[in-house]
Amino acid sequence: MSSGSPNDWNAQIIKEFRENDGKVGGMFEGAPLLILHHKGAKTGTVRETPLIYQNVDGDMAIFASKAGAPTNPDWFHNIVANPDVEVEVGPDTIQATARVLEGDERDTIWTRQKELMPNFAEYEEKTDRTIPVITLKPAS
């Protein structure tokens, strides 16, 4: 997984995730990982993105960190436009609704994520934007 585009890198992670019931090695070994299926805001094309998540009372919190880049990741714009998503967690695929968090609700989960995985604090230091925190609520 050296050179190549981010899409190639994501494709390798997704392949490994699916071959191992949601477990991957490398930099994500032992981390809670999901695959977010989201519709393109402009194209409607379904895309897949592997993301770290935090379990929050049965919901999954995800983070639009983009490793501290100055702009939000494309998937964030897609779920704002189309909040009904599909999520692969371990061997399961579920329907969920995405919601962008604000204020104390966002800050509490974001602070916890930085404690759990200090690299998220590094991402925050690299950018001037507030990194969005989103919950994925499974459909009942």
FIKOLZA-1660 file (N, C-alpha, C; in steps of 0.1 Angstrom, whole numbers, plus 5000, padded with zeros to 4 digits):
% residues 140
   i   px   py   pz ch aa at
   1 5008 4988 5000  A  M  N
   1 5000 5000 5000  A  M CA
   1 5009 5012 5000  A  M  C
   2 5018 5013 4992  A  S  N
   2 5027 5025 4992  A  S CA
   2 5021 5035 4983  A  S  C
   3 5026 5036 4970  A  S  N
   3 5021 5046 4961  A  S CA
   3 5007 5043 4956  A  S  C
   4 5002 5051 4948  A  G  N
   4 4988 5049 4943  A  G CA
   4 4979 5060 4949  A  G  C
   5 4967 5060 4944  A  S  N
   5 4957 5070 4948  A  S CA
   5 4951 5066 4961  A  S  C
   6 4944 5076 4968  A  P  N
   6 4937 5072 4980  A  P CA
   6 4926 5062 4977  A  P  C
   7 4920 5062 4965  A  N  N
   7 4910 5052 4961  A  N CA
   7 4916 5038 4961  A  N  C
   8 4928 5036 4956  A  D  N
   8 4935 5023 4956  A  D CA
   8 4937 5019 4970  A  D  C
   9 4942 5028 4979  A  W  N
   9 4945 5025 4993  A  W CA
   9 4932 5021 5000  A  W  C
  10 4921 5028 4998  A  N  N
  10 4908 5025 5004  A  N CA
  10 4903 5011 4999  A  N  C
  11 4905 5008 4986  A  A  N
  11 4901 4996 4980  A  A CA
  11 4908 4984 4987  A  A  C
  12 4921 4985 4990  A  Q  N
  12 4928 4975 4997  A  Q CA
  12 4923 4973 5011  A  Q  C
  13 4920 4984 5018  A  I  N
  13 4914 4983 5032  A  I CA
  13 4901 4976 5031  A  I  C
  14 4892 4980 5022  A  I  N
  14 4879 4974 5020  A  I CA
  14 4880 4959 5017  A  I  C
  15 4889 4955 5009  A  K  N
  15 4891 4941 5005  A  K CA
  15 4895 4933 5018  A  K  C
  16 4905 4938 5025  A  E  N
  16 4909 4931 5037  A  E CA
  16 4898 4931 5048  A  E  C
  17 4891 4942 5049  A  F  N
  17 4879 4942 5058  A  F CA
  17 4869 4931 5055  A  F  C
  18 4865 4930 5043  A  R  N
  18 4855 4920 5039  A  R CA
  18 4860 4906 5040  A  R  C
  19 4873 4904 5038  A  E  N
  19 4879 4890 5038  A  E CA
  19 4880 4886 5053  A  E  C
  20 4880 4895 5062  A  N  N
  20 4883 4892 5076  A  N CA
  20 4872 4896 5086  A  N  C
  21 4860 4897 5082  A  D  N
  21 4848 4900 5090  A  D CA
  21 4851 4913 5097  A  D  C
  22 4856 4923 5090  A  G  N
  22 4857 4937 5096  A  G CA
  22 4871 4940 5103  A  G  C
  23 4880 4930 5103  A  K  N
  23 4893 4932 5109  A  K CA
  23 4903 4935 5098  A  K  C
  24 4912 4945 5101  A  V  N
  24 4923 4948 5092  A  V CA
  24 4936 4949 5100  A  V  C
  25 4947 4949 5093  A  G  N
  25 4960 4951 5099  A  G CA
  25 4965 4965 5097  A  G  C
  26 4978 4965 5097  A  G  N
  26 4985 4978 5094  A  G CA
  26 4981 4989 5104  A  G  C
  27 4980 5001 5100  A  M  N
  27 4978 5012 5109  A  M CA
  27 4964 5012 5115  A  M  C
  28 4955 5004 5110  A  F  N
  28 4941 5003 5115  A  F CA
  28 4939 4991 5124  A  F  C
  29 4950 4983 5126  A  E  N
  29 4949 4971 5134  A  E CA
  29 4943 4974 5148  A  E  C
  30 4932 4966 5152  A  G  N
  30 4926 4968 5165  A  G CA
  30 4917 4980 5166  A  G  C
  31 4916 4988 5156  A  A  N
  31 4908 5000 5156  A  A CA
  31 4894 4996 5151  A  A  C
  32 4883 5003 5157  A  P  N
  32 4870 5000 5152  A  P CA
  32 4868 5007 5139  A  P  C
  33 4865 4999 5129  A  L  N
  33 4865 5003 5115  A  L CA
  33 4852 4999 5109  A  L  C
  34 4846 5008 5101  A  L  N
  34 4834 5005 5093  A  L CA
  34 4836 5009 5079  A  L  C
  35 4827 5005 5070  A  I  N
  35 4827 5009 5056  A  I CA
  35 4814 5017 5054  A  I  C
  36 4815 5030 5051  A  L  N
  36 4804 5038 5049  A  L CA
  36 4800 5038 5034  A  L  C
  37 4788 5034 5030  A  H  N
  37 4783 5035 5017  A  H CA
  37 4775 5048 5016  A  H  C
  38 4779 5057 5007  A  H  N
  38 4772 5070 5006  A  H CA
  38 4770 5074 4991  A  H  C
  39 4759 5081 4989  A  K  N
  39 4756 5085 4975  A  K CA
  39 4762 5099 4972  A  K  C
  40 4769 5100 4961  A  G  N
  40 4775 5113 4956  A  G CA
  40 4764 5124 4956  A  G  C
  41 4768 5135 4962  A  A  N
  41 4758 5147 4963  A  A CA
  41 4754 5151 4949  A  A  C
  42 4763 5151 4939  A  K  N
  42 4760 5156 4926  A  K CA
  42 4757 5144 4916  A  K  C
  43 4764 5133 4918  A  T  N
  43 4763 5122 4908  A  T CA
  43 4752 5112 4912  A  T  C
  44 4750 5110 4925  A  G  N
  44 4741 5099 4930  A  G CA
  44 4748 5086 4930  A  G  C
  45 4761 5085 4925  A  T  N
  45 4769 5073 4925  A  T CA
  45 4772 5069 4939  A  T  C
  46 4770 5056 4942  A  V  N
  46 4773 5051 4956  A  V CA
  46 4788 5048 4957  A  V  C
  47 4793 5054 4967  A  R  N
  47 4808 5052 4970  A  R CA
  47 4810 5046 4984  A  R  C
  48 4821 5040 4986  A  E  N
  48 4824 5033 4998  A  E CA
  48 4837 5039 5004  A  E  C
  49 4836 5042 5017  A  T  N
  49 4848 5048 5024  A  T CA
  49 4850 5041 5037  A  T  C
  50 4862 5035 5040  A  P  N
  50 4865 5030 5053  A  P CA
  50 4868 5041 5063  A  P  C
  51 4862 5040 5075  A  L  N
  51 4863 5050 5085  A  L CA
  51 4865 5044 5099  A  L  C
  52 4872 5051 5107  A  I  N
  52 4873 5048 5122  A  I CA
  52 4860 5052 5128  A  I  C
  53 4854 5045 5137  A  Y  N
  53 4842 5050 5144  A  Y CA
  53 4844 5048 5159  A  Y  C
  54 4835 5055 5166  A  Q  N
  54 4834 5053 5181  A  Q CA
  54 4819 5049 5184  A  Q  C
  55 4818 5039 5192  A  N  N
  55 4804 5035 5196  A  N CA
  55 4799 5045 5206  A  N  C
  56 4787 5050 5203  A  V  N
  56 4781 5060 5213  A  V CA
  56 4767 5056 5215  A  V  C
  57 4765 5048 5226  A  D  N
  57 4751 5044 5229  A  D CA
  57 4744 5037 5218  A  D  C
  58 4751 5028 5211  A  G  N
  58 4745 5020 5200  A  G CA
  58 4746 5027 5187  A  G  C
  59 4749 5040 5186  A  D  N
  59 4751 5047 5174  A  D CA
  59 4766 5047 5171  A  D  C
  60 4770 5050 5159  A  M  N
  60 4784 5050 5155  A  M CA
  60 4788 5065 5152  A  M  C
  61 4798 5070 5159  A  A  N
  61 4802 5084 5156  A  A CA
  61 4814 5082 5146  A  A  C
  62 4814 5090 5136  A  I  N
  62 4825 5091 5126  A  I CA
  62 4830 5105 5125  A  I  C
  63 4842 5107 5120  A  F  N
  63 4849 5120 5121  A  F CA
  63 4854 5124 5107  A  F  C
  64 4850 5136 5103  A  A  N
  64 4854 5141 5089  A  A CA
  64 4868 5148 5091  A  A  C
  65 4878 5141 5095  A  S  N
  65 4891 5147 5098  A  S CA
  65 4899 5149 5086  A  S  C
  66 4899 5140 5076  A  K  N
  66 4907 5141 5064  A  K CA
  66 4921 5143 5068  A  K  C
  67 4926 5137 5079  A  A  N
  67 4939 5137 5084  A  A CA
  67 4944 5152 5086  A  A  C
  68 4935 5161 5089  A  G  N
  68 4938 5174 5092  A  G CA
  68 4939 5183 5080  A  G  C
  69 4934 5179 5068  A  A  N
  69 4934 5187 5056  A  A CA
  69 4926 5199 5058  A  A  C
  70 4928 5210 5050  A  P  N
  70 4920 5222 5052  A  P CA
  70 4906 5221 5048  A  P  C
  71 4902 5211 5041  A  T  N
  71 4888 5210 5036  A  T CA
  71 4882 5197 5041  A  T  C
  72 4869 5196 5042  A  N  N
  72 4862 5184 5046  A  N CA
  72 4863 5173 5035  A  N  C
  73 4863 5161 5039  A  P  N
  73 4863 5150 5029  A  P CA
  73 4851 5150 5021  A  P  C
  74 4852 5144 5008  A  D  N
  74 4840 5144 4999  A  D CA
  74 4828 5136 5006  A  D  C
  75 4831 5125 5013  A  W  N
  75 4821 5118 5018  A  W CA
  75 4812 5126 5028  A  W  C
  76 4818 5136 5035  A  F  N
  76 4810 5144 5044  A  F CA
  76 4799 5152 5036  A  F  C
  77 4803 5158 5025  A  H  N
  77 4793 5165 5017  A  H CA
  77 4782 5156 5012  A  H  C
  78 4786 5144 5008  A  N  N
  78 4777 5134 5003  A  N CA
  78 4766 5130 5014  A  N  C
  79 4770 5128 5026  A  I  N
  79 4761 5124 5037  A  I CA
  79 4752 5136 5041  A  I  C
  80 4757 5148 5040  A  V  N
  80 4749 5160 5043  A  V CA
  80 4738 5161 5033  A  V  C
  81 4741 5158 5020  A  A  N
  81 4731 5158 5009  A  A CA
  81 4722 5146 5010  A  A  C
  82 4727 5135 5014  A  N  N
  82 4720 5122 5014  A  N CA
  82 4723 5115 5027  A  N  C
  83 4715 5118 5038  A  P  N
  83 4719 5112 5051  A  P CA
  83 4715 5098 5053  A  P  C
  84 4707 5092 5044  A  D  N
  84 4704 5078 5045  A  D CA
  84 4715 5070 5039  A  D  C
  85 4722 5062 5047  A  V  N
  85 4734 5055 5043  A  V CA
  85 4733 5040 5046  A  V  C
  86 4743 5033 5041  A  E  N
  86 4744 5019 5045  A  E CA
  86 4758 5017 5051  A  E  C
  87 4759 5009 5061  A  V  N
  87 4772 5008 5069  A  V CA
  87 4775 4993 5070  A  V  C
  88 4788 4989 5067  A  E  N
  88 4793 4976 5070  A  E CA
  88 4800 4977 5083  A  E  C
  89 4796 4969 5093  A  V  N
  89 4803 4968 5106  A  V CA
  89 4806 4953 5108  A  V  C
  90 4818 4949 5109  A  G  N
  90 4821 4935 5110  A  G CA
  90 4815 4928 5098  A  G  C
  91 4808 4916 5100  A  P  N
  91 4802 4909 5089  A  P CA
  91 4788 4914 5085  A  P  C
  92 4783 4924 5092  A  D  N
  92 4770 4929 5090  A  D CA
  92 4769 4942 5082  A  D  C
  93 4758 4943 5074  A  T  N
  93 4755 4955 5067  A  T CA
  93 4742 4960 5072  A  T  C
  94 4742 4973 5076  A  I  N
  94 4729 4979 5082  A  I CA
  94 4726 4992 5075  A  I  C
  95 4714 4996 5076  A  Q  N
  95 4709 5009 5071  A  Q CA
  95 4710 5018 5083  A  Q  C
  96 4714 5031 5080  A  A  N
  96 4715 5041 5091  A  A CA
  96 4712 5055 5086  A  A  C
  97 4710 5064 5095  A  T  N
  97 4708 5078 5091  A  T CA
  97 4719 5086 5098  A  T  C
  98 4725 5094 5090  A  A  N
  98 4736 5103 5094  A  A CA
  98 4731 5116 5099  A  A  C
  99 4737 5121 5110  A  R  N
  99 4734 5134 5116  A  R CA
  99 4746 5141 5120  A  R  C
 100 4748 5153 5116  A  V  N
 100 4760 5161 5120  A  V CA
 100 4757 5167 5134  A  V  C
 101 4767 5165 5143  A  L  N
 101 4765 5170 5156  A  L CA
 101 4771 5184 5158  A  L  C
 102 4765 5191 5168  A  E  N
 102 4770 5205 5171  A  E CA
 102 4771 5207 5186  A  E  C
 103 4778 5217 5189  A  G  N
 103 4779 5221 5203  A  G CA
 103 4784 5211 5213  A  G  C
 104 4779 5210 5225  A  D  N
 104 4784 5201 5235  A  D CA
 104 4783 5187 5231  A  D  C
 105 4773 5183 5223  A  E  N
 105 4771 5169 5219  A  E CA
 105 4783 5165 5210  A  E  C
 106 4787 5174 5201  A  R  N
 106 4799 5172 5192  A  R CA
 106 4811 5172 5201  A  R  C
 107 4813 5182 5209  A  D  N
 107 4825 5183 5217  A  D CA
 107 4828 5172 5226  A  D  C
 108 4818 5166 5232  A  T  N
 108 4820 5155 5241  A  T CA
 108 4825 5143 5234  A  T  C
 109 4819 5139 5222  A  I  N
 109 4824 5128 5215  A  I CA
 109 4837 5130 5209  A  I  C
 110 4840 5142 5204  A  W  N
 110 4853 5146 5198  A  W CA
 110 4864 5145 5208  A  W  C
 111 4862 5150 5220  A  T  N
 111 4872 5149 5231  A  T CA
 111 4875 5135 5234  A  T  C
 112 4865 5126 5235  A  R  N
 112 4867 5112 5238  A  R CA
 112 4875 5106 5227  A  R  C
 113 4872 5109 5214  A  Q  N
 113 4880 5103 5203  A  Q CA
 113 4894 5107 5204  A  Q  C
 114 4897 5119 5207  A  K  N
 114 4911 5123 5209  A  K CA
 114 4918 5116 5220  A  K  C
 115 4911 5112 5230  A  E  N
 115 4916 5105 5241  A  E CA
 115 4919 5090 5237  A  E  C
 116 4909 5085 5230  A  L  N
 116 4911 5071 5225  A  L CA
 116 4922 5069 5214  A  L  C
 117 4923 5079 5205  A  M  N
 117 4932 5078 5194  A  M CA
 117 4939 5092 5193  A  M  C
 118 4950 5094 5199  A  P  N
 118 4957 5107 5199  A  P CA
 118 4960 5113 5185  A  P  C
 119 4961 5105 5175  A  N  N
 119 4963 5110 5161  A  N CA
 119 4952 5120 5157  A  N  C
 120 4940 5118 5163  A  F  N
 120 4929 5128 5159  A  F CA
 120 4932 5141 5165  A  F  C
 121 4939 5142 5176  A  A  N
 121 4943 5155 5182  A  A CA
 121 4953 5162 5172  A  A  C
 122 4962 5154 5166  A  E  N
 122 4971 5159 5157  A  E CA
 122 4964 5164 5144  A  E  C
 123 4954 5157 5140  A  Y  N
 123 4946 5162 5128  A  Y CA
 123 4940 5176 5131  A  Y  C
 124 4935 5177 5144  A  E  N
 124 4929 5190 5148  A  E CA
 124 4939 5201 5148  A  E  C
 125 4951 5198 5152  A  E  N
 125 4962 5209 5152  A  E CA
 125 4966 5213 5138  A  E  C
 126 4964 5204 5128  A  K  N
 126 4969 5207 5115  A  K CA
 126 4959 5216 5107  A  K  C
 127 4947 5218 5112  A  T  N
 127 4937 5225 5104  A  T CA
 127 4930 5236 5112  A  T  C
 128 4925 5246 5104  A  D  N
 128 4918 5257 5111  A  D CA
 128 4903 5254 5111  A  D  C
 129 4898 5244 5104  A  R  N
 129 4884 5241 5105  A  R CA
 129 4880 5233 5117  A  R  C
 130 4868 5234 5121  A  T  N
 130 4863 5225 5131  A  T CA
 130 4860 5211 5124  A  T  C
 131 4866 5201 5129  A  I  N
 131 4863 5188 5123  A  I CA
 131 4849 5183 5127  A  I  C
 132 4841 5180 5116  A  P  N
 132 4828 5175 5119  A  P CA
 132 4827 5162 5125  A  P  C
 133 4818 5160 5134  A  V  N
 133 4815 5147 5141  A  V CA
 133 4801 5144 5136  A  V  C
 134 4799 5131 5132  A  I  N
 134 4786 5127 5126  A  I CA
 134 4782 5114 5133  A  I  C
 135 4770 5113 5137  A  T  N
 135 4765 5100 5142  A  T CA
 135 4757 5092 5131  A  T  C
 136 4759 5079 5131  A  L  N
 136 4751 5071 5122  A  L CA
 136 4742 5063 5131  A  L  C
 137 4729 5065 5130  A  K  N
 137 4719 5058 5138  A  K CA
 137 4713 5047 5130  A  K  C
 138 4715 5035 5135  A  P  N
 138 4709 5023 5128  A  P CA
 138 4694 5024 5127  A  P  C
 139 4689 5020 5115  A  A  N
 139 4674 5020 5114  A  A CA
 139 4669 5009 5123  A  A  C
 140 4657 5012 5128  A  S  N
 140 4651 5002 5137  A  S CA
 140 4642 4992 5130  A  S  C
% end
